[in-house]
């Protein structure tokens, strides 16, 4: 988990650049009210990765059966977290739901790219 947080600290400029691009795109098409969706998607992706890293670190010290159960429970909890946040966003507006979903996917892929980039260096 410490390694994931360290990589996120090293790649914060990349995350800020992605967020800035997304906000600029939203402002340029006149959808200023959806700029909060960028923040929601970024937080959702960040907590998703922290949860995954914490579960992996915990499962590494367990035997195979316990680790499998821990990872399965973690997967269900992360799925529930994403479902709840996106369900609330869909109740507010369809545009907010779509923007939050797209931002989550973009930040998730960006986080994977950052982790791969800094681990290969």
MIBA-289882 format. One record per atom (N, C-alpha, C): atom name; x, y, z; residue in one letter. Coordinates in pm, 1 decimal. Layout:
<recs>
<rec atomo="CA" u="X" v="Y" w="Z" residuo="A"/>
...
</recs>
This chain:
<recs>
<rec atomo="N" u="82.1" v="-117.5" w="0.0" residuo="X"/>
<rec atomo="CA" u="0.0" v="0.0" w="0.0" residuo="X"/>
<rec atomo="C" u="87.0" v="124.7" w="0.0" residuo="X"/>
<rec atomo="N" u="197.0" v="115.8" w="71.3" residuo="X"/>
<rec atomo="CA" u="287.6" v="231.4" w="74.5" residuo="X"/>
<rec atomo="C" u="343.5" v="261.2" w="-64.0" residuo="X"/>
<rec atomo="N" u="367.8" v="155.6" w="-142.1" residuo="X"/>
<rec atomo="CA" u="420.5" v="175.4" w="-277.1" residuo="X"/>
<rec atomo="C" u="318.8" v="244.5" w="-366.8" residuo="X"/>
<rec atomo="N" u="192.3" v="208.1" w="-353.5" residuo="X"/>
<rec atomo="CA" u="87.8" v="270.3" w="-435.4" residuo="X"/>
<rec atomo="C" u="76.2" v="418.6" w="-400.4" residuo="X"/>
<rec atomo="N" u="76.0" v="450.4" w="-271.4" residuo="X"/>
<rec atomo="CA" u="66.9" v="590.5" w="-229.2" residuo="X"/>
<rec atomo="C" u="189.0" v="667.0" w="-276.4" residuo="X"/>
<rec atomo="N" u="306.6" v="605.6" w="-269.4" residuo="X"/>
<rec atomo="CA" u="428.8" v="671.0" w="-316.5" residuo="X"/>
<rec atomo="C" u="420.1" v="700.0" w="-466.0" residuo="X"/>
<rec atomo="N" u="370.6" v="604.4" w="-543.8" residuo="X"/>
<rec atomo="CA" u="357.7" v="625.4" w="-688.7" residuo="X"/>
<rec atomo="C" u="254.8" v="733.7" w="-719.6" residuo="X"/>
<rec atomo="N" u="146.3" v="738.9" w="-642.2" residuo="X"/>
<rec atomo="CA" u="47.8" v="844.8" w="-662.6" residuo="X"/>
<rec atomo="C" u="107.9" v="981.4" w="-629.6" residuo="X"/>
<rec atomo="N" u="191.8" v="987.1" w="-525.7" residuo="X"/>
<rec atomo="CA" u="257.4" v="1114.0" w="-492.2" residuo="X"/>
<rec atomo="C" u="353.5" v="1156.7" w="-602.8" residuo="X"/>
<rec atomo="N" u="422.7" v="1059.7" w="-661.4" residuo="X"/>
<rec atomo="CA" u="515.4" v="1092.7" w="-769.7" residuo="X"/>
<rec atomo="C" u="441.6" v="1133.7" w="-896.2" residuo="X"/>
<rec atomo="N" u="322.4" v="1079.4" w="-917.9" residuo="X"/>
<rec atomo="CA" u="249.8" v="1106.4" w="-1041.1" residuo="X"/>
<rec atomo="C" u="137.7" v="1207.5" w="-1026.9" residuo="X"/>
<rec atomo="N" u="139.7" v="1288.2" w="-919.6" residuo="X"/>
<rec atomo="CA" u="30.4" v="1382.3" w="-899.0" residuo="X"/>
<rec atomo="C" u="19.7" v="1483.8" w="-1012.1" residuo="X"/>
<rec atomo="N" u="130.1" v="1517.2" w="-1077.2" residuo="X"/>
<rec atomo="CA" u="125.2" v="1612.4" w="-1188.6" residuo="X"/>
<rec atomo="C" u="47.4" v="1553.6" w="-1306.5" residuo="X"/>
<rec atomo="N" u="61.0" v="1424.7" w="-1327.1" residuo="X"/>
<rec atomo="CA" u="-12.7" v="1358.6" w="-1434.7" residuo="X"/>
<rec atomo="C" u="-162.0" v="1361.1" w="-1404.6" residuo="X"/>
<rec atomo="N" u="-197.9" v="1332.1" w="-1279.7" residuo="X"/>
<rec atomo="CA" u="-338.8" v="1334.6" w="-1241.4" residuo="X"/>
<rec atomo="C" u="-396.8" v="1475.8" w="-1253.2" residuo="X"/>
<rec atomo="N" u="-318.9" v="1575.0" w="-1210.8" residuo="X"/>
<rec atomo="CA" u="-365.7" v="1713.3" w="-1224.0" residuo="X"/>
<rec atomo="C" u="-383.0" v="1752.6" w="-1370.0" residuo="X"/>
<rec atomo="N" u="-293.4" v="1706.5" w="-1456.1" residuo="X"/>
<rec atomo="CA" u="-304.6" v="1737.6" w="-1599.3" residuo="X"/>
<rec atomo="C" u="-429.3" v="1672.8" w="-1659.1" residuo="X"/>
<rec atomo="N" u="-456.4" v="1548.8" w="-1622.3" residuo="X"/>
<rec atomo="CA" u="-576.4" v="1481.2" w="-1672.7" residuo="X"/>
<rec atomo="C" u="-701.5" v="1551.6" w="-1622.8" residuo="X"/>
<rec atomo="N" u="-702.7" v="1588.0" w="-1495.7" residuo="X"/>
<rec atomo="CA" u="-818.6" v="1659.0" w="-1441.0" residuo="X"/>
<rec atomo="C" u="-836.7" v="1794.2" w="-1508.7" residuo="X"/>
<rec atomo="N" u="-727.0" v="1865.3" w="-1532.6" residuo="X"/>
<rec atomo="CA" u="-736.2" v="1995.6" w="-1598.8" residuo="X"/>
<rec atomo="C" u="-789.9" v="1982.4" w="-1740.6" residuo="X"/>
<rec atomo="N" u="-744.9" v="1882.0" w="-1812.3" residuo="X"/>
<rec atomo="CA" u="-795.2" v="1859.1" w="-1948.7" residuo="X"/>
<rec atomo="C" u="-944.5" v="1830.9" w="-1946.0" residuo="X"/>
<rec atomo="N" u="-987.3" v="1748.3" w="-1851.8" residuo="X"/>
<rec atomo="CA" u="-1129.5" v="1714.9" w="-1844.6" residuo="X"/>
<rec atomo="C" u="-1213.2" v="1837.0" w="-1806.9" residuo="X"/>
<rec atomo="N" u="-1165.7" v="1916.6" w="-1713.0" residuo="X"/>
<rec atomo="CA" u="-1239.2" v="2037.5" w="-1673.6" residuo="X"/>
<rec atomo="C" u="-1243.4" v="2137.3" w="-1788.6" residuo="X"/>
<rec atomo="N" u="-1133.7" v="2154.6" w="-1859.4" residuo="X"/>
<rec atomo="CA" u="-1130.7" v="2246.1" w="-1973.7" residuo="X"/>
<rec atomo="C" u="-1228.9" v="2200.9" w="-2081.5" residuo="X"/>
<rec atomo="N" u="-1235.5" v="2070.6" w="-2104.7" residuo="X"/>
<rec atomo="CA" u="-1331.8" v="2019.1" w="-2202.1" residuo="X"/>
<rec atomo="C" u="-1475.3" v="2046.3" w="-2158.8" residuo="X"/>
<rec atomo="N" u="-1504.1" v="2027.3" w="-2030.8" residuo="X"/>
<rec atomo="CA" u="-1639.4" v="2053.0" w="-1982.0" residuo="X"/>
<rec atomo="C" u="-1675.4" v="2201.6" w="-1990.1" residuo="X"/>
<rec atomo="N" u="-1580.7" v="2285.9" w="-1956.0" residuo="X"/>
<rec atomo="CA" u="-1606.0" v="2430.1" w="-1962.5" residuo="X"/>
<rec atomo="C" u="-1623.2" v="2474.8" w="-2107.3" residuo="X"/>
<rec atomo="N" u="-1546.0" v="2418.1" w="-2197.8" residuo="X"/>
<rec atomo="CA" u="-1553.7" v="2460.8" w="-2337.9" residuo="X"/>
<rec atomo="C" u="-1686.6" v="2424.9" w="-2403.3" residuo="X"/>
<rec atomo="N" u="-1753.0" v="2319.6" w="-2354.9" residuo="X"/>
<rec atomo="CA" u="-1884.3" v="2284.8" w="-2410.1" residuo="X"/>
<rec atomo="C" u="-1998.4" v="2340.6" w="-2325.3" residuo="X"/>
<rec atomo="N" u="-1966.7" v="2421.1" w="-2226.4" residuo="X"/>
<rec atomo="CA" u="-2068.1" v="2487.3" w="-2145.6" residuo="X"/>
<rec atomo="C" u="-2130.2" v="2401.8" w="-2036.9" residuo="X"/>
<rec atomo="N" u="-2066.0" v="2296.8" w="-1997.1" residuo="X"/>
<rec atomo="CA" u="-2116.5" v="2206.3" w="-1893.3" residuo="X"/>
<rec atomo="C" u="-2039.8" v="2228.2" w="-1762.3" residuo="X"/>
<rec atomo="N" u="-2034.6" v="2351.1" w="-1716.6" residuo="X"/>
<rec atomo="CA" u="-1956.6" v="2385.8" w="-1597.3" residuo="X"/>
<rec atomo="C" u="-2007.5" v="2310.6" w="-1474.4" residuo="X"/>
<rec atomo="N" u="-2137.8" v="2286.3" w="-1467.7" residuo="X"/>
<rec atomo="CA" u="-2194.9" v="2219.1" w="-1350.4" residuo="X"/>
<rec atomo="C" u="-2148.0" v="2074.6" w="-1337.5" residuo="X"/>
<rec atomo="N" u="-2086.6" v="2018.4" w="-1440.7" residuo="X"/>
<rec atomo="CA" u="-2036.6" v="1881.3" w="-1433.5" residuo="X"/>
<rec atomo="C" u="-1890.5" v="1873.1" w="-1388.8" residuo="X"/>
<rec atomo="N" u="-1830.1" v="1985.5" w="-1357.4" residuo="X"/>
<rec atomo="CA" u="-1689.9" v="1982.9" w="-1313.0" residuo="X"/>
<rec atomo="C" u="-1673.9" v="1906.9" w="-1181.8" residuo="X"/>
<rec atomo="N" u="-1777.2" v="1903.6" w="-1100.1" residuo="X"/>
<rec atomo="CA" u="-1773.4" v="1824.2" w="-977.1" residuo="X"/>
<rec atomo="C" u="-1764.9" v="1675.3" w="-1005.5" residuo="X"/>
<rec atomo="N" u="-1814.4" v="1634.1" w="-1121.3" residuo="X"/>
<rec atomo="CA" u="-1808.2" v="1492.6" w="-1158.8" residuo="X"/>
<rec atomo="C" u="-1663.6" v="1447.5" w="-1177.8" residuo="X"/>
<rec atomo="N" u="-1578.5" v="1538.4" w="-1220.8" residuo="X"/>
<rec atomo="CA" u="-1436.2" v="1505.3" w="-1233.9" residuo="X"/>
<rec atomo="C" u="-1379.7" v="1473.2" w="-1095.8" residuo="X"/>
<rec atomo="N" u="-1416.6" v="1553.2" w="-997.7" residuo="X"/>
<rec atomo="CA" u="-1371.4" v="1531.1" w="-860.8" residuo="X"/>
<rec atomo="C" u="-1427.6" v="1399.3" w="-806.4" residuo="X"/>
<rec atomo="N" u="-1554.6" v="1372.0" w="-832.0" residuo="X"/>
<rec atomo="CA" u="-1616.7" v="1246.8" w="-786.5" residuo="X"/>
<rec atomo="C" u="-1547.4" v="1125.9" w="-848.9" residuo="X"/>
<rec atomo="N" u="-1523.3" v="1130.7" w="-979.3" residuo="X"/>
<rec atomo="CA" u="-1456.0" v="1020.0" w="-1046.9" residuo="X"/>
<rec atomo="C" u="-1314.2" v="999.6" w="-997.4" residuo="X"/>
<rec atomo="N" u="-1243.3" v="1109.6" w="-972.2" residuo="X"/>
<rec atomo="CA" u="-1105.6" v="1099.8" w="-922.3" residuo="X"/>
<rec atomo="C" u="-1102.1" v="1038.9" w="-782.3" residuo="X"/>
<rec atomo="N" u="-1191.0" v="1083.4" w="-694.7" residuo="X"/>
<rec atomo="CA" u="-1195.2" v="1027.4" w="-559.5" residuo="X"/>
<rec atomo="C" u="-1234.0" v="880.2" w="-560.7" residuo="X"/>
<rec atomo="N" u="-1328.2" v="845.8" w="-644.7" residuo="X"/>
<rec atomo="CA" u="-1371.0" v="706.9" w="-654.0" residuo="X"/>
<rec atomo="C" u="-1256.7" v="616.8" w="-700.4" residuo="X"/>
<rec atomo="N" u="-1183.1" v="660.8" w="-801.2" residuo="X"/>
<rec atomo="CA" u="-1068.9" v="582.8" w="-850.7" residuo="X"/>
<rec atomo="C" u="-958.4" v="575.4" w="-745.6" residuo="X"/>
<rec atomo="N" u="-933.9" v="686.3" w="-675.2" residuo="X"/>
<rec atomo="CA" u="-829.9" v="688.2" w="-572.0" residuo="X"/>
<rec atomo="C" u="-862.9" v="589.5" w="-459.9" residuo="X"/>
<rec atomo="N" u="-986.5" v="593.2" w="-409.6" residuo="X"/>
<rec atomo="CA" u="-1024.4" v="500.9" w="-302.7" residuo="X"/>
<rec atomo="C" u="-1030.6" v="356.6" w="-351.8" residuo="X"/>
<rec atomo="N" u="-1064.0" v="337.4" w="-477.5" residuo="X"/>
<rec atomo="CA" u="-1063.6" v="202.7" w="-535.3" residuo="X"/>
<rec atomo="C" u="-921.8" v="145.0" w="-530.4" residuo="X"/>
<rec atomo="N" u="-824.2" v="225.7" w="-572.6" residuo="X"/>
<rec atomo="CA" u="-686.4" v="177.3" w="-572.2" residuo="X"/>
<rec atomo="C" u="-632.4" v="158.6" w="-431.4" residuo="X"/>
<rec atomo="N" u="-665.6" v="248.6" w="-339.8" residuo="X"/>
<rec atomo="CA" u="-619.9" v="231.8" w="-201.8" residuo="X"/>
<rec atomo="C" u="-679.0" v="105.6" w="-139.1" residuo="X"/>
<rec atomo="N" u="-804.8" v="80.9" w="-165.8" residuo="X"/>
<rec atomo="CA" u="-869.1" v="-39.0" w="-113.2" residuo="X"/>
<rec atomo="C" u="-805.3" v="-165.1" w="-171.0" residuo="X"/>
<rec atomo="N" u="-778.0" v="-163.2" w="-299.9" residuo="X"/>
<rec atomo="CA" u="-714.5" v="-278.3" w="-363.6" residuo="X"/>
<rec atomo="C" u="-575.2" v="-302.3" w="-305.7" residuo="X"/>
<rec atomo="N" u="-499.0" v="-195.1" w="-290.0" residuo="X"/>
<rec atomo="CA" u="-363.4" v="-208.6" w="-236.4" residuo="X"/>
<rec atomo="C" u="-365.3" v="-259.6" w="-92.9" residuo="X"/>
<rec atomo="N" u="-458.9" v="-210.6" w="-11.9" residuo="X"/>
<rec atomo="CA" u="-467.9" v="-256.0" w="127.0" residuo="X"/>
<rec atomo="C" u="-506.2" v="-403.2" w="133.6" residuo="X"/>
<rec atomo="N" u="-598.5" v="-446.4" w="49.4" residuo="X"/>
<rec atomo="CA" u="-639.1" v="-586.2" w="47.6" residuo="X"/>
<rec atomo="C" u="-525.0" v="-676.1" w="1.0" residuo="X"/>
<rec atomo="N" u="-450.1" v="-631.6" w="-99.7" residuo="X"/>
<rec atomo="CA" u="-337.3" v="-711.1" w="-148.2" residuo="X"/>
<rec atomo="C" u="-230.0" v="-726.2" w="-41.7" residuo="X"/>
<rec atomo="N" u="-203.4" v="-618.2" w="29.9" residuo="X"/>
<rec atomo="CA" u="-102.5" v="-623.2" w="135.2" residuo="X"/>
<rec atomo="C" u="-146.1" v="-717.4" w="247.9" residuo="X"/>
<rec atomo="N" u="-274.1" v="-713.7" w="281.3" residuo="X"/>
<rec atomo="CA" u="-326.0" v="-802.1" w="384.7" residuo="X"/>
<rec atomo="C" u="-324.5" v="-947.3" w="338.1" residuo="X"/>
<rec atomo="N" u="-364.3" v="-969.6" w="213.7" residuo="X"/>
<rec atomo="CA" u="-373.0" v="-1106.3" w="161.0" residuo="X"/>
<rec atomo="C" u="-235.9" v="-1169.7" w="141.8" residuo="X"/>
<rec atomo="N" u="-132.0" v="-1089.5" w="126.8" residuo="X"/>
<rec atomo="CA" u="2.1" v="-1143.9" w="104.5" residuo="X"/>
<rec atomo="C" u="52.5" v="-1222.9" w="224.8" residuo="X"/>
<rec atomo="N" u="3.9" v="-1190.6" w="343.9" residuo="X"/>
<rec atomo="CA" u="50.3" v="-1258.6" w="464.5" residuo="X"/>
<rec atomo="C" u="-36.7" v="-1378.5" w="501.3" residuo="X"/>
<rec atomo="N" u="-139.2" v="-1408.5" w="421.0" residuo="X"/>
<rec atomo="CA" u="-232.1" v="-1516.8" w="454.0" residuo="X"/>
<rec atomo="C" u="-204.7" v="-1639.9" w="368.1" residuo="X"/>
<rec atomo="N" u="-268.1" v="-1749.9" w="407.7" residuo="X"/>
<rec atomo="CA" u="-259.4" v="-1867.9" w="323.0" residuo="X"/>
<rec atomo="C" u="-354.0" v="-1850.5" w="204.2" residuo="X"/>
<rec atomo="N" u="-351.8" v="-1946.4" w="113.2" residuo="X"/>
<rec atomo="CA" u="-423.4" v="-1932.1" w="-13.8" residuo="X"/>
<rec atomo="C" u="-574.5" v="-1916.2" w="4.6" residuo="X"/>
<rec atomo="N" u="-635.2" v="-1995.5" w="89.3" residuo="X"/>
<rec atomo="CA" u="-780.9" v="-1991.0" w="107.7" residuo="X"/>
<rec atomo="C" u="-825.2" v="-1859.7" w="172.4" residuo="X"/>
<rec atomo="N" u="-751.5" v="-1818.3" w="274.4" residuo="X"/>
<rec atomo="CA" u="-785.9" v="-1692.0" w="340.5" residuo="X"/>
<rec atomo="C" u="-765.5" v="-1573.4" w="247.0" residuo="X"/>
<rec atomo="N" u="-658.1" v="-1577.7" w="168.7" residuo="X"/>
<rec atomo="CA" u="-630.5" v="-1467.9" w="76.0" residuo="X"/>
<rec atomo="C" u="-738.5" v="-1460.1" w="-31.1" residuo="X"/>
<rec atomo="N" u="-783.3" v="-1573.8" w="-78.2" residuo="X"/>
<rec atomo="CA" u="-890.3" v="-1575.3" w="-179.2" residuo="X"/>
<rec atomo="C" u="-1017.7" v="-1514.5" w="-122.8" residuo="X"/>
<rec atomo="N" u="-1052.6" v="-1552.4" w="-1.2" residuo="X"/>
<rec atomo="CA" u="-1172.9" v="-1498.1" w="62.6" residuo="X"/>
<rec atomo="C" u="-1159.4" v="-1348.3" w="87.5" residuo="X"/>
<rec atomo="N" u="-1043.1" v="-1304.3" w="132.5" residuo="X"/>
<rec atomo="CA" u="-1019.8" v="-1162.2" w="157.5" residuo="X"/>
<rec atomo="C" u="-1030.3" v="-1081.1" w="29.4" residuo="X"/>
<rec atomo="N" u="-972.7" v="-1130.2" w="-78.0" residuo="X"/>
<rec atomo="CA" u="-978.8" v="-1057.8" w="-205.1" residuo="X"/>
<rec atomo="C" u="-1120.8" v="-1056.4" w="-261.4" residuo="X"/>
<rec atomo="N" u="-1195.9" v="-1165.0" w="-243.2" residuo="X"/>
<rec atomo="CA" u="-1334.1" v="-1169.8" w="-290.9" residuo="X"/>
<rec atomo="C" u="-1421.2" v="-1071.3" w="-213.7" residuo="X"/>
<rec atomo="N" u="-1405.5" v="-1067.3" w="-83.7" residuo="X"/>
<rec atomo="CA" u="-1481.0" v="-971.3" w="-2.5" residuo="X"/>
<rec atomo="C" u="-1442.8" v="-828.4" w="-41.4" residuo="X"/>
<rec atomo="N" u="-1314.9" v="-804.5" w="-64.3" residuo="X"/>
<rec atomo="CA" u="-1269.5" v="-672.0" w="-107.4" residuo="X"/>
<rec atomo="C" u="-1327.9" v="-633.3" w="-242.0" residuo="X"/>
<rec atomo="N" u="-1334.1" v="-728.9" w="-333.8" residuo="X"/>
<rec atomo="CA" u="-1393.3" v="-702.7" w="-464.4" residuo="X"/>
<rec atomo="C" u="-1540.1" v="-663.7" w="-450.9" residuo="X"/>
<rec atomo="N" u="-1612.4" v="-736.1" w="-367.6" residuo="X"/>
<rec atomo="CA" u="-1753.5" v="-704.8" w="-346.1" residuo="X"/>
<rec atomo="C" u="-1771.7" v="-568.3" w="-280.4" residuo="X"/>
<rec atomo="N" u="-1685.7" v="-535.0" w="-183.3" residuo="X"/>
<rec atomo="CA" u="-1694.1" v="-403.6" w="-118.5" residuo="X"/>
<rec atomo="C" u="-1663.7" v="-290.2" w="-216.2" residuo="X"/>
<rec atomo="N" u="-1563.7" v="-309.4" w="-301.8" residuo="X"/>
<rec atomo="CA" u="-1531.9" v="-205.7" w="-400.6" residuo="X"/>
<rec atomo="C" u="-1644.4" v="-190.6" w="-502.0" residuo="X"/>
<rec atomo="N" u="-1702.4" v="-302.8" w="-544.9" residuo="X"/>
<rec atomo="CA" u="-1815.4" v="-297.2" w="-636.8" residuo="X"/>
<rec atomo="C" u="-1933.4" v="-225.2" w="-571.7" residuo="X"/>
<rec atomo="N" u="-1958.4" v="-253.6" w="-444.6" residuo="X"/>
<rec atomo="CA" u="-2066.5" v="-187.2" w="-372.6" residuo="X"/>
<rec atomo="C" u="-2040.2" v="-37.1" w="-361.6" residuo="X"/>
<rec atomo="N" u="-1915.1" v="1.1" w="-331.8" residuo="X"/>
<rec atomo="CA" u="-1879.7" v="142.5" w="-320.5" residuo="X"/>
<rec atomo="C" u="-1904.4" v="215.0" w="-452.5" residuo="X"/>
<rec atomo="N" u="-1859.6" v="156.6" w="-562.0" residuo="X"/>
<rec atomo="CA" u="-1879.7" v="217.9" w="-693.0" residuo="X"/>
<rec atomo="C" u="-2028.4" v="224.7" w="-726.2" residuo="X"/>
<rec atomo="N" u="-2101.9" v="119.6" w="-697.0" residuo="X"/>
<rec atomo="CA" u="-2245.2" v="115.9" w="-726.1" residuo="X"/>
<rec atomo="C" u="-2321.8" v="222.4" w="-648.5" residuo="X"/>
<rec atomo="N" u="-2289.1" v="239.2" w="-521.9" residuo="X"/>
<rec atomo="CA" u="-2359.7" v="338.0" w="-439.5" residuo="X"/>
<rec atomo="C" u="-2332.7" v="479.6" w="-489.9" residuo="X"/>
<rec atomo="N" u="-2207.1" v="511.0" w="-515.2" residuo="X"/>
<rec atomo="CA" u="-2172.7" v="645.9" w="-561.0" residuo="X"/>
<rec atomo="C" u="-2236.9" v="675.0" w="-696.3" residuo="X"/>
<rec atomo="N" u="-2230.6" v="580.7" w="-787.9" residuo="X"/>
<rec atomo="CA" u="-2289.8" v="603.5" w="-919.7" residuo="X"/>
<rec atomo="C" u="-2442.7" v="600.5" w="-915.3" residuo="X"/>
<rec atomo="N" u="-2500.8" v="525.6" w="-822.3" residuo="X"/>
<rec atomo="CA" u="-2646.4" v="526.9" w="-807.3" residuo="X"/>
<rec atomo="C" u="-2694.0" v="662.7" w="-756.4" residuo="X"/>
<rec atomo="N" u="-2620.5" v="720.2" w="-662.5" residuo="X"/>
<rec atomo="CA" u="-2655.2" v="854.3" w="-614.2" residuo="X"/>
<rec atomo="C" u="-2639.7" v="955.8" w="-726.4" residuo="X"/>
<rec atomo="N" u="-2533.7" v="943.3" w="-803.3" residuo="X"/>
<rec atomo="CA" u="-2513.1" v="1034.9" w="-915.9" residuo="X"/>
<rec atomo="C" u="-2624.4" v="1020.1" w="-1019.7" residuo="X"/>
<rec atomo="N" u="-2670.7" v="898.8" w="-1042.5" residuo="X"/>
<rec atomo="CA" u="-2778.3" v="878.9" w="-1141.1" residuo="X"/>
<rec atomo="C" u="-2910.3" v="935.4" w="-1091.2" residuo="X"/>
<rec atomo="N" u="-2931.5" v="935.2" w="-959.4" residuo="X"/>
<rec atomo="CA" u="-3053.5" v="993.5" w="-904.6" residuo="X"/>
<rec atomo="C" u="-3052.5" v="1145.8" w="-917.4" residuo="X"/>
<rec atomo="N" u="-2934.2" v="1206.3" w="-916.7" residuo="X"/>
<rec atomo="CA" u="-2924.3" v="1351.2" w="-931.1" residuo="X"/>
<rec atomo="C" u="-2949.8" v="1390.6" w="-1076.1" residuo="X"/>
<rec atomo="N" u="-2873.5" v="1332.6" w="-1166.9" residuo="X"/>
<rec atomo="CA" u="-2898.0" v="1357.0" w="-1309.6" residuo="X"/>
<rec atomo="C" u="-2823.6" v="1252.8" w="-1393.0" residuo="X"/>
<rec atomo="N" u="-2876.2" v="1231.4" w="-1511.4" residuo="X"/>
<rec atomo="CA" u="-2813.3" v="1135.8" w="-1602.2" residuo="X"/>
<rec atomo="C" u="-2677.0" v="1185.9" w="-1647.6" residuo="X"/>
<rec atomo="N" u="-2667.6" v="1315.8" w="-1672.6" residuo="X"/>
<rec atomo="CA" u="-2539.4" v="1373.2" w="-1715.5" residuo="X"/>
<rec atomo="C" u="-2432.6" v="1358.1" w="-1608.0" residuo="X"/>
<rec atomo="N" u="-2471.0" v="1377.1" w="-1482.1" residuo="X"/>
<rec atomo="CA" u="-2374.7" v="1360.7" w="-1372.6" residuo="X"/>
<rec atomo="C" u="-2329.3" v="1215.6" w="-1362.8" residuo="X"/>
<rec atomo="N" u="-2422.5" v="1121.6" w="-1380.0" residuo="X"/>
<rec atomo="CA" u="-2387.4" v="980.0" w="-1377.9" residuo="X"/>
<rec atomo="C" u="-2287.9" v="946.3" w="-1488.5" residuo="X"/>
<rec atomo="N" u="-2317.9" v="990.4" w="-1610.5" residuo="X"/>
<rec atomo="CA" u="-2229.1" v="961.1" w="-1723.2" residuo="X"/>
<rec atomo="C" u="-2092.6" v="1026.1" w="-1705.1" residuo="X"/>
<rec atomo="N" u="-2091.5" v="1150.9" w="-1660.4" residuo="X"/>
<rec atomo="CA" u="-1964.1" v="1220.4" w="-1639.7" residuo="X"/>
<rec atomo="C" u="-1882.7" v="1154.0" w="-1528.8" residuo="X"/>
<rec atomo="N" u="-1947.6" v="1116.1" w="-1419.3" residuo="X"/>
<rec atomo="CA" u="-1876.4" v="1049.6" w="-1309.2" residuo="X"/>
<rec atomo="C" u="-1822.1" v="914.2" w="-1353.2" residuo="X"/>
<rec atomo="N" u="-1901.1" v="840.5" w="-1429.7" residuo="X"/>
<rec atomo="CA" u="-1856.7" v="709.2" w="-1478.4" residuo="X"/>
<rec atomo="C" u="-1736.3" v="721.9" w="-1570.9" residuo="X"/>
<rec atomo="N" u="-1745.5" v="815.1" w="-1663.6" residuo="X"/>
<rec atomo="CA" u="-1634.1" v="835.9" w="-1757.0" residuo="X"/>
<rec atomo="C" u="-1510.2" v="882.8" w="-1682.3" residuo="X"/>
<rec atomo="N" u="-1527.2" v="973.6" w="-1586.7" residuo="X"/>
<rec atomo="CA" u="-1411.7" v="1022.2" w="-1509.2" residuo="X"/>
<rec atomo="C" u="-1349.8" v="910.9" w="-1426.5" residuo="X"/>
<rec atomo="N" u="-1432.9" v="822.9" w="-1368.8" residuo="X"/>
<rec atomo="CA" u="-1378.5" v="710.1" w="-1294.4" residuo="X"/>
<rec atomo="C" u="-1294.1" v="621.9" w="-1385.8" residuo="X"/>
<rec atomo="N" u="-1346.9" v="591.2" w="-1504.0" residuo="X"/>
<rec atomo="CA" u="-1273.7" v="505.7" w="-1597.6" residuo="X"/>
<rec atomo="C" u="-1144.2" v="572.5" w="-1641.8" residuo="X"/>
<rec atomo="N" u="-1149.8" v="702.2" w="-1671.2" residuo="X"/>
<rec atomo="CA" u="-1029.8" v="773.9" w="-1715.5" residuo="X"/>
<rec atomo="C" u="-925.1" v="776.9" w="-1604.6" residuo="X"/>
<rec atomo="N" u="-965.8" v="808.5" w="-1482.4" residuo="X"/>
<rec atomo="CA" u="-868.9" v="813.3" w="-1372.2" residuo="X"/>
<rec atomo="C" u="-819.4" v="674.2" w="-1335.0" residuo="X"/>
<rec atomo="N" u="-902.9" v="572.0" w="-1348.8" residuo="X"/>
<rec atomo="CA" u="-859.4" v="434.8" w="-1324.1" residuo="X"/>
<rec atomo="C" u="-749.9" v="396.2" w="-1423.6" residuo="X"/>
<rec atomo="N" u="-773.2" v="424.8" w="-1550.9" residuo="X"/>
<rec atomo="CA" u="-672.6" v="394.5" w="-1653.0" residuo="X"/>
<rec atomo="C" u="-546.9" v="479.1" w="-1634.7" residuo="X"/>
<rec atomo="N" u="-564.8" v="604.7" w="-1594.7" residuo="X"/>
<rec atomo="CA" u="-449.2" v="690.8" w="-1567.5" residuo="X"/>
<rec atomo="C" u="-367.8" v="636.3" w="-1450.7" residuo="X"/>
<rec atomo="N" u="-436.7" v="590.2" w="-1345.9" residuo="X"/>
<rec atomo="CA" u="-366.0" v="533.8" w="-1230.3" residuo="X"/>
<rec atomo="C" u="-290.0" v="407.7" w="-1269.4" residuo="X"/>
<rec atomo="N" u="-351.2" v="323.2" w="-1351.3" residuo="X"/>
<rec atomo="CA" u="-279.4" v="205.3" w="-1399.3" residuo="X"/>
<rec atomo="C" u="-156.6" v="245.7" w="-1479.8" residuo="X"/>
<rec atomo="N" u="-171.8" v="345.2" w="-1566.0" residuo="X"/>
<rec atomo="CA" u="-59.4" v="394.2" w="-1645.4" residuo="X"/>
<rec atomo="C" u="51.3" v="451.3" w="-1559.2" residuo="X"/>
<rec atomo="N" u="13.8" v="527.5" w="-1456.4" residuo="X"/>
<rec atomo="CA" u="113.7" v="585.1" w="-1365.8" residuo="X"/>
<rec atomo="C" u="188.6" v="474.2" w="-1292.2" residuo="X"/>
<rec atomo="N" u="115.5" v="375.1" w="-1242.4" residuo="X"/>
<rec atomo="CA" u="181.5" v="265.4" w="-1171.5" residuo="X"/>
<rec atomo="C" u="277.1" v="189.1" w="-1262.6" residuo="X"/>
<rec atomo="N" u="234.2" v="162.5" w="-1384.5" residuo="X"/>
<rec atomo="CA" u="320.7" v="91.6" w="-1479.4" residuo="X"/>
<rec atomo="C" u="442.4" v="176.6" w="-1513.3" residuo="X"/>
<rec atomo="N" u="420.8" v="304.3" w="-1539.6" residuo="X"/>
<rec atomo="CA" u="530.2" v="393.4" w="-1577.4" residuo="X"/>
<rec atomo="C" u="636.3" v="401.5" w="-1468.3" residuo="X"/>
<rec atomo="N" u="595.0" v="422.7" w="-1343.6" residuo="X"/>
<rec atomo="CA" u="693.3" v="439.8" w="-1237.3" residuo="X"/>
<rec atomo="C" u="756.7" v="307.0" w="-1194.3" residuo="X"/>
<rec atomo="N" u="689.7" v="197.1" w="-1216.2" residuo="X"/>
<rec atomo="CA" u="749.7" v="67.8" w="-1183.0" residuo="X"/>
<rec atomo="C" u="851.3" v="25.0" w="-1290.4" residuo="X"/>
<rec atomo="N" u="831.6" v="68.6" w="-1413.9" residuo="X"/>
<rec atomo="CA" u="925.4" v="33.4" w="-1519.4" residuo="X"/>
<rec atomo="C" u="1051.5" v="116.4" w="-1513.9" residuo="X"/>
<rec atomo="N" u="1044.7" v="234.5" w="-1451.2" residuo="X"/>
<rec atomo="CA" u="1162.0" v="321.4" w="-1443.3" residuo="X"/>
<rec atomo="C" u="1262.8" v="270.5" w="-1346.5" residuo="X"/>
</recs>
